[in-house]
Amino acid sequence: MSKKALSIFNEKDLGLALSGVKVIDVKELALYMNYSGGYNKDSKQVKWFIEVLESFSNEMRAKLLFFVTGSFKMPFGGFKE
């Protein structure tokens, strides 16, 4: 691929294109989330967050995961790991 062809991508989109998007399981993510600041799995804000994640396309979930972790993919072995 030429440098000109690559120039249409920013680093995040290129990373996403190269690594591919694997299905990000929101239920598994919710199961292994860590809470602090007085929040827990039953907090309305956490429930809203999960609801929003469920409405995202898998590509949007991958972009959020990248924002939070620097990786488009779930850890090897899933979120438990």
mmCIF file of the N, C-alpha and C atoms, coordinates in Angstrom:
data_MODEL
# 
_entry.id   MODEL 
# 
loop_
_atom_site.group_PDB 
_atom_site.id 
_atom_site.type_symbol 
_atom_site.label_atom_id 
_atom_site.label_alt_id 
_atom_site.label_comp_id 
_atom_site.label_asym_id 
_atom_site.label_entity_id 
_atom_site.label_seq_id 
_atom_site.pdbx_PDB_ins_code 
_atom_site.Cartn_x 
_atom_site.Cartn_y 
_atom_site.Cartn_z 
_atom_site.occupancy 
_atom_site.B_iso_or_equiv 
_atom_site.pdbx_formal_charge 
_atom_site.auth_seq_id 
_atom_site.auth_comp_id 
_atom_site.auth_asym_id 
_atom_site.auth_atom_id 
_atom_site.pdbx_PDB_model_num 
ATOM 1   N N  . MET A 1 1  ? 0.855   -1.167  0.000  1.00 0.00 ? 1  MET A N  1 
ATOM 2   C CA . MET A 1 1  ? 0.000   0.000   0.000  1.00 0.00 ? 1  MET A CA 1 
ATOM 3   C C  . MET A 1 1  ? 0.901   1.231   0.000  1.00 0.00 ? 1  MET A C  1 
ATOM 4   N N  . SER A 1 2  ? 0.562   2.213   -0.800 1.00 0.00 ? 2  SER A N  1 
ATOM 5   C CA . SER A 1 2  ? 1.389   3.402   -0.913 1.00 0.00 ? 2  SER A CA 1 
ATOM 6   C C  . SER A 1 2  ? 1.191   4.327   0.278  1.00 0.00 ? 2  SER A C  1 
ATOM 7   N N  . LYS A 1 3  ? 2.173   5.210   0.463  1.00 0.00 ? 3  LYS A N  1 
ATOM 8   C CA . LYS A 1 3  ? 2.090   6.185   1.549  1.00 0.00 ? 3  LYS A CA 1 
ATOM 9   C C  . LYS A 1 3  ? 0.869   7.078   1.360  1.00 0.00 ? 3  LYS A C  1 
ATOM 10  N N  . LYS A 1 4  ? 0.559   7.425   0.110  1.00 0.00 ? 4  LYS A N  1 
ATOM 11  C CA . LYS A 1 4  ? -0.598  8.267   -0.171 1.00 0.00 ? 4  LYS A CA 1 
ATOM 12  C C  . LYS A 1 4  ? -1.896  7.551   0.231  1.00 0.00 ? 4  LYS A C  1 
ATOM 13  N N  . ALA A 1 5  ? -1.968  6.262   -0.067 1.00 0.00 ? 5  ALA A N  1 
ATOM 14  C CA . ALA A 1 5  ? -3.159  5.497   0.294  1.00 0.00 ? 5  ALA A CA 1 
ATOM 15  C C  . ALA A 1 5  ? -3.314  5.418   1.808  1.00 0.00 ? 5  ALA A C  1 
ATOM 16  N N  . LEU A 1 6  ? -2.207  5.298   2.524  1.00 0.00 ? 6  LEU A N  1 
ATOM 17  C CA . LEU A 1 6  ? -2.254  5.229   3.989  1.00 0.00 ? 6  LEU A CA 1 
ATOM 18  C C  . LEU A 1 6  ? -2.617  6.565   4.614  1.00 0.00 ? 6  LEU A C  1 
ATOM 19  N N  . SER A 1 7  ? -2.380  7.652   3.899  1.00 0.00 ? 7  SER A N  1 
ATOM 20  C CA . SER A 1 7  ? -2.606  8.979   4.470  1.00 0.00 ? 7  SER A CA 1 
ATOM 21  C C  . SER A 1 7  ? -4.082  9.263   4.744  1.00 0.00 ? 7  SER A C  1 
ATOM 22  N N  . ILE A 1 8  ? -4.991  8.451   4.213  1.00 0.00 ? 8  ILE A N  1 
ATOM 23  C CA . ILE A 1 8  ? -6.413  8.676   4.474  1.00 0.00 ? 8  ILE A CA 1 
ATOM 24  C C  . ILE A 1 8  ? -6.815  8.217   5.870  1.00 0.00 ? 8  ILE A C  1 
ATOM 25  N N  . PHE A 1 9  ? -5.935  7.448   6.527  1.00 0.00 ? 9  PHE A N  1 
ATOM 26  C CA . PHE A 1 9  ? -6.212  6.933   7.863  1.00 0.00 ? 9  PHE A CA 1 
ATOM 27  C C  . PHE A 1 9  ? -5.494  7.761   8.915  1.00 0.00 ? 9  PHE A C  1 
ATOM 28  N N  . ASN A 1 10 ? -6.144  7.976   10.065 1.00 0.00 ? 10 ASN A N  1 
ATOM 29  C CA . ASN A 1 10 ? -5.379  8.464   11.214 1.00 0.00 ? 10 ASN A CA 1 
ATOM 30  C C  . ASN A 1 10 ? -4.872  7.218   11.946 1.00 0.00 ? 10 ASN A C  1 
ATOM 31  N N  . GLU A 1 11 ? -4.062  7.407   12.990 1.00 0.00 ? 11 GLU A N  1 
ATOM 32  C CA . GLU A 1 11 ? -3.449  6.242   13.643 1.00 0.00 ? 11 GLU A CA 1 
ATOM 33  C C  . GLU A 1 11 ? -4.472  5.307   14.271 1.00 0.00 ? 11 GLU A C  1 
ATOM 34  N N  . LYS A 1 12 ? -5.552  5.852   14.785 1.00 0.00 ? 12 LYS A N  1 
ATOM 35  C CA . LYS A 1 12 ? -6.567  4.999   15.401 1.00 0.00 ? 12 LYS A CA 1 
ATOM 36  C C  . LYS A 1 12 ? -7.300  4.165   14.355 1.00 0.00 ? 12 LYS A C  1 
ATOM 37  N N  . ASP A 1 13 ? -7.699  4.815   13.255 1.00 0.00 ? 13 ASP A N  1 
ATOM 38  C CA . ASP A 1 13 ? -8.413  4.078   12.212 1.00 0.00 ? 13 ASP A CA 1 
ATOM 39  C C  . ASP A 1 13 ? -7.518  3.035   11.550 1.00 0.00 ? 13 ASP A C  1 
ATOM 40  N N  . LEU A 1 14 ? -6.243  3.360   11.388 1.00 0.00 ? 14 LEU A N  1 
ATOM 41  C CA . LEU A 1 14 ? -5.307  2.388   10.812 1.00 0.00 ? 14 LEU A CA 1 
ATOM 42  C C  . LEU A 1 14 ? -5.143  1.199   11.751 1.00 0.00 ? 14 LEU A C  1 
ATOM 43  N N  . GLY A 1 15 ? -5.009  1.473   13.045 1.00 0.00 ? 15 GLY A N  1 
ATOM 44  C CA . GLY A 1 15 ? -4.902  0.387   14.020 1.00 0.00 ? 15 GLY A CA 1 
ATOM 45  C C  . GLY A 1 15 ? -6.128  -0.498  14.002 1.00 0.00 ? 15 GLY A C  1 
ATOM 46  N N  . LEU A 1 16 ? -7.288  0.113   13.891 1.00 0.00 ? 16 LEU A N  1 
ATOM 47  C CA . LEU A 1 16 ? -8.536  -0.645  13.843 1.00 0.00 ? 16 LEU A CA 1 
ATOM 48  C C  . LEU A 1 16 ? -8.608  -1.477  12.577 1.00 0.00 ? 16 LEU A C  1 
ATOM 49  N N  . ALA A 1 17 ? -8.184  -0.896  11.443 1.00 0.00 ? 17 ALA A N  1 
ATOM 50  C CA . ALA A 1 17 ? -8.213  -1.619  10.172 1.00 0.00 ? 17 ALA A CA 1 
ATOM 51  C C  . ALA A 1 17 ? -7.237  -2.796  10.183 1.00 0.00 ? 17 ALA A C  1 
ATOM 52  N N  . LEU A 1 18 ? -6.077  -2.608  10.794 1.00 0.00 ? 18 LEU A N  1 
ATOM 53  C CA . LEU A 1 18 ? -5.068  -3.676  10.817 1.00 0.00 ? 18 LEU A CA 1 
ATOM 54  C C  . LEU A 1 18 ? -5.403  -4.785  11.799 1.00 0.00 ? 18 LEU A C  1 
ATOM 55  N N  . SER A 1 19 ? -5.944  -4.422  12.953 1.00 0.00 ? 19 SER A N  1 
ATOM 56  C CA . SER A 1 19 ? -6.198  -5.439  13.972 1.00 0.00 ? 19 SER A CA 1 
ATOM 57  C C  . SER A 1 19 ? -7.546  -6.110  13.806 1.00 0.00 ? 19 SER A C  1 
ATOM 58  N N  . GLY A 1 20 ? -8.439  -5.460  13.079 1.00 0.00 ? 20 GLY A N  1 
ATOM 59  C CA . GLY A 1 20 ? -9.778  -6.015  12.934 1.00 0.00 ? 20 GLY A CA 1 
ATOM 60  C C  . GLY A 1 20 ? -10.590 -5.774  14.190 1.00 0.00 ? 20 GLY A C  1 
ATOM 61  N N  . VAL A 1 21 ? -11.858 -5.981  14.078 1.00 0.00 ? 21 VAL A N  1 
ATOM 62  C CA . VAL A 1 21 ? -12.747 -5.779  15.216 1.00 0.00 ? 21 VAL A CA 1 
ATOM 63  C C  . VAL A 1 21 ? -13.322 -7.122  15.612 1.00 0.00 ? 21 VAL A C  1 
ATOM 64  N N  . LYS A 1 22 ? -12.989 -7.543  16.786 1.00 0.00 ? 22 LYS A N  1 
ATOM 65  C CA . LYS A 1 22 ? -13.588 -8.765  17.315 1.00 0.00 ? 22 LYS A CA 1 
ATOM 66  C C  . LYS A 1 22 ? -14.809 -8.358  18.125 1.00 0.00 ? 22 LYS A C  1 
ATOM 67  N N  . VAL A 1 23 ? -15.726 -9.261  18.266 1.00 0.00 ? 23 VAL A N  1 
ATOM 68  C CA . VAL A 1 23 ? -16.945 -8.961  19.003 1.00 0.00 ? 23 VAL A CA 1 
ATOM 69  C C  . VAL A 1 23 ? -16.602 -8.670  20.462 1.00 0.00 ? 23 VAL A C  1 
ATOM 70  N N  . ILE A 1 24 ? -17.034 -7.523  20.930 1.00 0.00 ? 24 ILE A N  1 
ATOM 71  C CA . ILE A 1 24 ? -16.797 -7.129  22.310 1.00 0.00 ? 24 ILE A CA 1 
ATOM 72  C C  . ILE A 1 24 ? -18.083 -7.399  23.086 1.00 0.00 ? 24 ILE A C  1 
ATOM 73  N N  . ASP A 1 25 ? -18.003 -8.321  24.001 1.00 0.00 ? 25 ASP A N  1 
ATOM 74  C CA . ASP A 1 25 ? -19.152 -8.772  24.773 1.00 0.00 ? 25 ASP A CA 1 
ATOM 75  C C  . ASP A 1 25 ? -19.395 -7.820  25.940 1.00 0.00 ? 25 ASP A C  1 
ATOM 76  N N  . VAL A 1 26 ? -20.441 -7.009  25.841 1.00 0.00 ? 26 VAL A N  1 
ATOM 77  C CA . VAL A 1 26 ? -20.748 -6.020  26.872 1.00 0.00 ? 26 VAL A CA 1 
ATOM 78  C C  . VAL A 1 26 ? -21.108 -6.701  28.190 1.00 0.00 ? 26 VAL A C  1 
ATOM 79  N N  . LYS A 1 27 ? -21.808 -7.815  28.133 1.00 0.00 ? 27 LYS A N  1 
ATOM 80  C CA . LYS A 1 27 ? -22.181 -8.516  29.375 1.00 0.00 ? 27 LYS A CA 1 
ATOM 81  C C  . LYS A 1 27 ? -20.937 -9.004  30.111 1.00 0.00 ? 27 LYS A C  1 
ATOM 82  N N  . GLU A 1 28 ? -19.951 -9.502  29.350 1.00 0.00 ? 28 GLU A N  1 
ATOM 83  C CA . GLU A 1 28 ? -18.701 -9.945  29.984 1.00 0.00 ? 28 GLU A CA 1 
ATOM 84  C C  . GLU A 1 28 ? -17.952 -8.747  30.555 1.00 0.00 ? 28 GLU A C  1 
ATOM 85  N N  . LEU A 1 29 ? -17.903 -7.663  29.819 1.00 0.00 ? 29 LEU A N  1 
ATOM 86  C CA . LEU A 1 29 ? -17.252 -6.443  30.307 1.00 0.00 ? 29 LEU A CA 1 
ATOM 87  C C  . LEU A 1 29 ? -17.888 -5.997  31.620 1.00 0.00 ? 29 LEU A C  1 
ATOM 88  N N  . ALA A 1 30 ? -19.219 -5.958  31.663 1.00 0.00 ? 30 ALA A N  1 
ATOM 89  C CA . ALA A 1 30 ? -19.932 -5.526  32.871 1.00 0.00 ? 30 ALA A CA 1 
ATOM 90  C C  . ALA A 1 30 ? -19.641 -6.455  34.043 1.00 0.00 ? 30 ALA A C  1 
ATOM 91  N N  . LEU A 1 31 ? -19.495 -7.729  33.762 1.00 0.00 ? 31 LEU A N  1 
ATOM 92  C CA . LEU A 1 31 ? -19.234 -8.708  34.808 1.00 0.00 ? 31 LEU A CA 1 
ATOM 93  C C  . LEU A 1 31 ? -17.895 -8.458  35.505 1.00 0.00 ? 31 LEU A C  1 
ATOM 94  N N  . TYR A 1 32 ? -16.897 -7.967  34.751 1.00 0.00 ? 32 TYR A N  1 
ATOM 95  C CA . TYR A 1 32 ? -15.554 -7.814  35.304 1.00 0.00 ? 32 TYR A CA 1 
ATOM 96  C C  . TYR A 1 32 ? -15.131 -6.356  35.509 1.00 0.00 ? 32 TYR A C  1 
ATOM 97  N N  . MET A 1 33 ? -16.080 -5.420  35.440 1.00 0.00 ? 33 MET A N  1 
ATOM 98  C CA . MET A 1 33 ? -15.741 -4.021  35.665 1.00 0.00 ? 33 MET A CA 1 
ATOM 99  C C  . MET A 1 33 ? -15.377 -3.802  37.126 1.00 0.00 ? 33 MET A C  1 
ATOM 100 N N  . ASN A 1 34 ? -14.410 -2.904  37.341 1.00 0.00 ? 34 ASN A N  1 
ATOM 101 C CA . ASN A 1 34 ? -14.030 -2.505  38.699 1.00 0.00 ? 34 ASN A CA 1 
ATOM 102 C C  . ASN A 1 34 ? -14.697 -1.169  38.997 1.00 0.00 ? 34 ASN A C  1 
ATOM 103 N N  . TYR A 1 35 ? -15.207 -1.018  40.192 1.00 0.00 ? 35 TYR A N  1 
ATOM 104 C CA . TYR A 1 35 ? -15.925 0.188   40.569 1.00 0.00 ? 35 TYR A CA 1 
ATOM 105 C C  . TYR A 1 35 ? -15.188 0.913   41.683 1.00 0.00 ? 35 TYR A C  1 
ATOM 106 N N  . SER A 1 36 ? -15.311 2.230   41.682 1.00 0.00 ? 36 SER A N  1 
ATOM 107 C CA . SER A 1 36 ? -14.758 3.039   42.763 1.00 0.00 ? 36 SER A CA 1 
ATOM 108 C C  . SER A 1 36 ? -15.598 4.309   42.875 1.00 0.00 ? 36 SER A C  1 
ATOM 109 N N  . GLY A 1 37 ? -15.261 5.147   43.817 1.00 0.00 ? 37 GLY A N  1 
ATOM 110 C CA . GLY A 1 37 ? -15.957 6.413   43.974 1.00 0.00 ? 37 GLY A CA 1 
ATOM 111 C C  . GLY A 1 37 ? -17.405 6.276   44.404 1.00 0.00 ? 37 GLY A C  1 
ATOM 112 N N  . GLY A 1 38 ? -17.714 5.169   45.068 1.00 0.00 ? 38 GLY A N  1 
ATOM 113 C CA . GLY A 1 38 ? -19.081 4.970   45.540 1.00 0.00 ? 38 GLY A CA 1 
ATOM 114 C C  . GLY A 1 38 ? -20.008 4.317   44.526 1.00 0.00 ? 38 GLY A C  1 
ATOM 115 N N  . TYR A 1 39 ? -19.478 3.962   43.345 1.00 0.00 ? 39 TYR A N  1 
ATOM 116 C CA . TYR A 1 39 ? -20.297 3.302   42.326 1.00 0.00 ? 39 TYR A CA 1 
ATOM 117 C C  . TYR A 1 39 ? -20.211 1.792   42.484 1.00 0.00 ? 39 TYR A C  1 
ATOM 118 N N  . ASN A 1 40 ? -21.264 1.102   42.066 1.00 0.00 ? 40 ASN A N  1 
ATOM 119 C CA . ASN A 1 40 ? -21.275 -0.358  42.035 1.00 0.00 ? 40 ASN A CA 1 
ATOM 120 C C  . ASN A 1 40 ? -22.140 -0.784  40.857 1.00 0.00 ? 40 ASN A C  1 
ATOM 121 N N  . LYS A 1 41 ? -22.271 -2.083  40.653 1.00 0.00 ? 41 LYS A N  1 
ATOM 122 C CA . LYS A 1 41 ? -23.006 -2.588  39.490 1.00 0.00 ? 41 LYS A CA 1 
ATOM 123 C C  . LYS A 1 41 ? -24.468 -2.161  39.466 1.00 0.00 ? 41 LYS A C  1 
ATOM 124 N N  . ASP A 1 42 ? -24.996 -1.778  40.607 1.00 0.00 ? 42 ASP A N  1 
ATOM 125 C CA . ASP A 1 42 ? -26.397 -1.368  40.685 1.00 0.00 ? 42 ASP A CA 1 
ATOM 126 C C  . ASP A 1 42 ? -26.602 0.148   40.599 1.00 0.00 ? 42 ASP A C  1 
ATOM 127 N N  . SER A 1 43 ? -25.519 0.905   40.497 1.00 0.00 ? 43 SER A N  1 
ATOM 128 C CA . SER A 1 43 ? -25.642 2.363   40.377 1.00 0.00 ? 43 SER A CA 1 
ATOM 129 C C  . SER A 1 43 ? -26.324 2.708   39.058 1.00 0.00 ? 43 SER A C  1 
ATOM 130 N N  . LYS A 1 44 ? -27.203 3.700   39.098 1.00 0.00 ? 44 LYS A N  1 
ATOM 131 C CA . LYS A 1 44 ? -27.932 4.056   37.879 1.00 0.00 ? 44 LYS A CA 1 
ATOM 132 C C  . LYS A 1 44 ? -26.988 4.543   36.786 1.00 0.00 ? 44 LYS A C  1 
ATOM 133 N N  . GLN A 1 45 ? -25.891 5.220   37.152 1.00 0.00 ? 45 GLN A N  1 
ATOM 134 C CA . GLN A 1 45 ? -24.941 5.698   36.154 1.00 0.00 ? 45 GLN A CA 1 
ATOM 135 C C  . GLN A 1 45 ? -24.241 4.530   35.453 1.00 0.00 ? 45 GLN A C  1 
ATOM 136 N N  . VAL A 1 46 ? -23.921 3.493   36.203 1.00 0.00 ? 46 VAL A N  1 
ATOM 137 C CA . VAL A 1 46 ? -23.297 2.303   35.622 1.00 0.00 ? 46 VAL A CA 1 
ATOM 138 C C  . VAL A 1 46 ? -24.288 1.608   34.696 1.00 0.00 ? 46 VAL A C  1 
ATOM 139 N N  . LYS A 1 47 ? -25.531 1.516   35.101 1.00 0.00 ? 47 LYS A N  1 
ATOM 140 C CA . LYS A 1 47 ? -26.562 0.904   34.253 1.00 0.00 ? 47 LYS A CA 1 
ATOM 141 C C  . LYS A 1 47 ? -26.742 1.697   32.962 1.00 0.00 ? 47 LYS A C  1 
ATOM 142 N N  . TRP A 1 48 ? -26.719 3.032   33.059 1.00 0.00 ? 48 TRP A N  1 
ATOM 143 C CA . TRP A 1 48 ? -26.821 3.867   31.866 1.00 0.00 ? 48 TRP A CA 1 
ATOM 144 C C  . TRP A 1 48 ? -25.642 3.617   30.939 1.00 0.00 ? 48 TRP A C  1 
ATOM 145 N N  . PHE A 1 49 ? -24.443 3.534   31.517 1.00 0.00 ? 49 PHE A N  1 
ATOM 146 C CA . PHE A 1 49 ? -23.227 3.297   30.726 1.00 0.00 ? 49 PHE A CA 1 
ATOM 147 C C  . PHE A 1 49 ? -23.330 1.978   29.966 1.00 0.00 ? 49 PHE A C  1 
ATOM 148 N N  . ILE A 1 50 ? -23.755 0.929   30.648 1.00 0.00 ? 50 ILE A N  1 
ATOM 149 C CA . ILE A 1 50 ? -23.911 -0.385  30.017 1.00 0.00 ? 50 ILE A CA 1 
ATOM 150 C C  . ILE A 1 50 ? -24.967 -0.316  28.914 1.00 0.00 ? 50 ILE A C  1 
ATOM 151 N N  . GLU A 1 51 ? -26.046 0.384   29.168 1.00 0.00 ? 51 GLU A N  1 
ATOM 152 C CA . GLU A 1 51 ? -27.110 0.541   28.172 1.00 0.00 ? 51 GLU A CA 1 
ATOM 153 C C  . GLU A 1 51 ? -26.578 1.249   26.917 1.00 0.00 ? 51 GLU A C  1 
ATOM 154 N N  . VAL A 1 52 ? -25.773 2.275   27.125 1.00 0.00 ? 52 VAL A N  1 
ATOM 155 C CA . VAL A 1 52 ? -25.182 2.993   25.987 1.00 0.00 ? 52 VAL A CA 1 
ATOM 156 C C  . VAL A 1 52 ? -24.228 2.068   25.232 1.00 0.00 ? 52 VAL A C  1 
ATOM 157 N N  . LEU A 1 53 ? -23.398 1.321   25.956 1.00 0.00 ? 53 LEU A N  1 
ATOM 158 C CA . LEU A 1 53 ? -22.482 0.380   25.304 1.00 0.00 ? 53 LEU A CA 1 
ATOM 159 C C  . LEU A 1 53 ? -23.227 -0.644  24.458 1.00 0.00 ? 53 LEU A C  1 
ATOM 160 N N  . GLU A 1 54 ? -24.358 -1.122  24.965 1.00 0.00 ? 54 GLU A N  1 
ATOM 161 C CA . GLU A 1 54 ? -25.140 -2.102  24.219 1.00 0.00 ? 54 GLU A CA 1 
ATOM 162 C C  . GLU A 1 54 ? -25.710 -1.504  22.938 1.00 0.00 ? 54 GLU A C  1 
ATOM 163 N N  . SER A 1 55 ? -25.926 -0.193  22.916 1.00 0.00 ? 55 SER A N  1 
ATOM 164 C CA . SER A 1 55 ? -26.454 0.455   21.713 1.00 0.00 ? 55 SER A CA 1 
ATOM 165 C C  . SER A 1 55 ? -25.364 0.739   20.678 1.00 0.00 ? 55 SER A C  1 
ATOM 166 N N  . PHE A 1 56 ? -24.087 0.688   21.100 1.00 0.00 ? 56 PHE A N  1 
ATOM 167 C CA . PHE A 1 56 ? -22.964 0.952   20.190 1.00 0.00 ? 56 PHE A CA 1 
ATOM 168 C C  . PHE A 1 56 ? -22.786 -0.189  19.201 1.00 0.00 ? 56 PHE A C  1 
ATOM 169 N N  . SER A 1 57 ? -22.317 0.158   18.014 1.00 0.00 ? 57 SER A N  1 
ATOM 170 C CA . SER A 1 57 ? -21.865 -0.874  17.081 1.00 0.00 ? 57 SER A CA 1 
ATOM 171 C C  . SER A 1 57 ? -20.585 -1.468  17.663 1.00 0.00 ? 57 SER A C  1 
ATOM 172 N N  . ASN A 1 58 ? -20.178 -2.613  17.163 1.00 0.00 ? 58 ASN A N  1 
ATOM 173 C CA . ASN A 1 58 ? -18.955 -3.236  17.665 1.00 0.00 ? 58 ASN A CA 1 
ATOM 174 C C  . ASN A 1 58 ? -17.740 -2.357  17.375 1.00 0.00 ? 58 ASN A C  1 
ATOM 175 N N  . GLU A 1 59 ? -17.771 -1.639  16.254 1.00 0.00 ? 59 GLU A N  1 
ATOM 176 C CA . GLU A 1 59 ? -16.666 -0.729  15.924 1.00 0.00 ? 59 GLU A CA 1 
ATOM 177 C C  . GLU A 1 59 ? -16.575 0.392   16.960 1.00 0.00 ? 59 GLU A C  1 
ATOM 178 N N  . MET A 1 60 ? -17.707 0.928   17.364 1.00 0.00 ? 60 MET A N  1 
ATOM 179 C CA . MET A 1 60 ? -17.705 1.984   18.387 1.00 0.00 ? 60 MET A CA 1 
ATOM 180 C C  . MET A 1 60 ? -17.226 1.440   19.730 1.00 0.00 ? 60 MET A C  1 
ATOM 181 N N  . ARG A 1 61 ? -17.606 0.210   20.052 1.00 0.00 ? 61 ARG A N  1 
ATOM 182 C CA . ARG A 1 61 ? -17.110 -0.410  21.291 1.00 0.00 ? 61 ARG A CA 1 
ATOM 183 C C  . ARG A 1 61 ? -15.599 -0.552  21.249 1.00 0.00 ? 61 ARG A C  1 
ATOM 184 N N  . ALA A 1 62 ? -15.072 -0.950  20.083 1.00 0.00 ? 62 ALA A N  1 
ATOM 185 C CA . ALA A 1 62 ? -13.618 -1.098  19.929 1.00 0.00 ? 62 ALA A CA 1 
ATOM 186 C C  . ALA A 1 62 ? -12.927 0.249   20.091 1.00 0.00 ? 62 ALA A C  1 
ATOM 187 N N  . LYS A 1 63 ? -13.522 1.299   19.570 1.00 0.00 ? 63 LYS A N  1 
ATOM 188 C CA . LYS A 1 63 ? -12.927 2.631   19.712 1.00 0.00 ? 63 LYS A CA 1 
ATOM 189 C C  . LYS A 1 63 ? -12.942 3.087   21.167 1.00 0.00 ? 63 LYS A C  1 
ATOM 190 N N  . LEU A 1 64 ? -14.010 2.785   21.883 1.00 0.00 ? 64 LEU A N  1 
ATOM 191 C CA . LEU A 1 64 ? -14.057 3.112   23.310 1.00 0.00 ? 64 LEU A CA 1 
ATOM 192 C C  . LEU A 1 64 ? -13.003 2.305   24.065 1.00 0.00 ? 64 LEU A C  1 
ATOM 193 N N  . LEU A 1 65 ? -12.889 1.037   23.736 1.00 0.00 ? 65 LEU A N  1 
ATOM 194 C CA . LEU A 1 65 ? -11.879 0.184   24.369 1.00 0.00 ? 65 LEU A CA 1 
ATOM 195 C C  . LEU A 1 65 ? -10.485 0.744   24.123 1.00 0.00 ? 65 LEU A C  1 
ATOM 196 N N  . PHE A 1 66 ? -10.239 1.223   22.902 1.00 0.00 ? 66 PHE A N  1 
ATOM 197 C CA . PHE A 1 66 ? -8.943  1.826   22.582 1.00 0.00 ? 66 PHE A CA 1 
ATOM 198 C C  . PHE A 1 66 ? -8.724  3.079   23.416 1.00 0.00 ? 66 PHE A C  1 
ATOM 199 N N  . PHE A 1 67 ? -9.750  3.892   23.554 1.00 0.00 ? 67 PHE A N  1 
ATOM 200 C CA . PHE A 1 67 ? -9.644  5.116   24.355 1.00 0.00 ? 67 PHE A CA 1 
ATOM 201 C C  . PHE A 1 67 ? -9.264  4.797   25.798 1.00 0.00 ? 67 PHE A C  1 
ATOM 202 N N  . VAL A 1 68 ? -9.860  3.749   26.332 1.00 0.00 ? 68 VAL A N  1 
ATOM 203 C CA . VAL A 1 68 ? -9.645  3.396   27.736 1.00 0.00 ? 68 VAL A CA 1 
ATOM 204 C C  . VAL A 1 68 ? -8.344  2.624   27.953 1.00 0.00 ? 68 VAL A C  1 
ATOM 205 N N  . THR A 1 69 ? -8.009  1.722   27.026 1.00 0.00 ? 69 THR A N  1 
ATOM 206 C CA . THR A 1 69 ? -6.883  0.810   27.256 1.00 0.00 ? 69 THR A CA 1 
ATOM 207 C C  . THR A 1 69 ? -5.704  0.973   26.300 1.00 0.00 ? 69 THR A C  1 
ATOM 208 N N  . GLY A 1 70 ? -5.922  1.620   25.154 1.00 0.00 ? 70 GLY A N  1 
ATOM 209 C CA . GLY A 1 70 ? -4.874  1.704   24.138 1.00 0.00 ? 70 GLY A CA 1 
ATOM 210 C C  . GLY A 1 70 ? -4.876  0.510   23.209 1.00 0.00 ? 70 GLY A C  1 
ATOM 211 N N  . SER A 1 71 ? -5.858  -0.369  23.326 1.00 0.00 ? 71 SER A N  1 
ATOM 212 C CA . SER A 1 71 ? -5.963  -1.554  22.482 1.00 0.00 ? 71 SER A CA 1 
ATOM 213 C C  . SER A 1 71 ? -7.378  -1.672  21.929 1.00 0.00 ? 71 SER A C  1 
ATOM 214 N N  . PHE A 1 72 ? -7.476  -2.088  20.654 1.00 0.00 ? 72 PHE A N  1 
ATOM 215 C CA . PHE A 1 72 ? -8.784  -2.288  20.047 1.00 0.00 ? 72 PHE A CA 1 
ATOM 216 C C  . PHE A 1 72 ? -9.379  -3.647  20.399 1.00 0.00 ? 72 PHE A C  1 
ATOM 217 N N  . LYS A 1 73 ? -8.556  -4.518  20.935 1.00 0.00 ? 73 LYS A N  1 
ATOM 218 C CA . LYS A 1 73 ? -9.003  -5.879  21.201 1.00 0.00 ? 73 LYS A CA 1 
ATOM 219 C C  . LYS A 1 73 ? -9.126  -6.140  22.699 1.00 0.00 ? 73 LYS A C  1 
ATOM 220 N N  . MET A 1 74 ? -10.004 -7.089  23.006 1.00 0.00 ? 74 MET A N  1 
ATOM 221 C CA . MET A 1 74 ? -10.111 -7.544  24.386 1.00 0.00 ? 74 MET A CA 1 
ATOM 222 C C  . MET A 1 74 ? -8.819  -8.282  24.743 1.00 0.00 ? 74 MET A C  1 
ATOM 223 N N  . PRO A 1 75 ? -8.487  -8.334  26.021 1.00 0.00 ? 75 PRO A N  1 
ATOM 224 C CA . PRO A 1 75 ? -7.297  -9.090  26.434 1.00 0.00 ? 75 PRO A CA 1 
ATOM 225 C C  . PRO A 1 75 ? -7.438  -10.564 26.069 1.00 0.00 ? 75 PRO A C  1 
ATOM 226 N N  . PHE A 1 76 ? -6.303  -11.222 25.824 1.00 0.00 ? 76 PHE A N  1 
ATOM 227 C CA . PHE A 1 76 ? -6.318  -12.651 25.582 1.00 0.00 ? 76 PHE A CA 1 
ATOM 228 C C  . PHE A 1 76 ? -6.939  -13.315 26.806 1.00 0.00 ? 76 PHE A C  1 
ATOM 229 N N  . GLY A 1 77 ? -7.953  -14.103 26.598 1.00 0.00 ? 77 GLY A N  1 
ATOM 230 C CA . GLY A 1 77 ? -8.650  -14.741 27.706 1.00 0.00 ? 77 GLY A CA 1 
ATOM 231 C C  . GLY A 1 77 ? -9.865  -13.955 28.169 1.00 0.00 ? 77 GLY A C  1 
ATOM 232 N N  . GLY A 1 78 ? -10.143 -12.833 27.493 1.00 0.00 ? 78 GLY A N  1 
ATOM 233 C CA . GLY A 1 78 ? -11.337 -12.048 27.823 1.00 0.00 ? 78 GLY A CA 1 
ATOM 234 C C  . GLY A 1 78 ? -11.079 -11.014 28.906 1.00 0.00 ? 78 GLY A C  1 
ATOM 235 N N  . PHE A 1 79 ? -12.115 -10.330 29.303 1.00 0.00 ? 79 PHE A N  1 
ATOM 236 C CA . PHE A 1 79 ? -11.992 -9.263  30.283 1.00 0.00 ? 79 PHE A CA 1 
ATOM 237 C C  . PHE A 1 79 ? -11.624 -9.780  31.659 1.00 0.00 ? 79 PHE A C  1 
ATOM 238 N N  . LYS A 1 80 ? -11.859 -11.047 31.913 1.00 0.00 ? 80 LYS A N  1 
ATOM 239 C CA . LYS A 1 80 ? -11.482 -11.638 33.207 1.00 0.00 ? 80 LYS A CA 1 
ATOM 240 C C  . LYS A 1 80 ? -9.979  -11.527 33.417 1.00 0.00 ? 80 LYS A C  1 
ATOM 241 N N  . GLU A 1 81 ? -9.236  -11.666 32.328 1.00 0.00 ? 81 GLU A N  1 
ATOM 242 C CA . GLU A 1 81 ? -7.773  -11.602 32.409 1.00 0.00 ? 81 GLU A CA 1 
ATOM 243 C C  . GLU A 1 81 ? -7.306  -10.172 32.460 1.00 0.00 ? 81 GLU A C  1 
# 
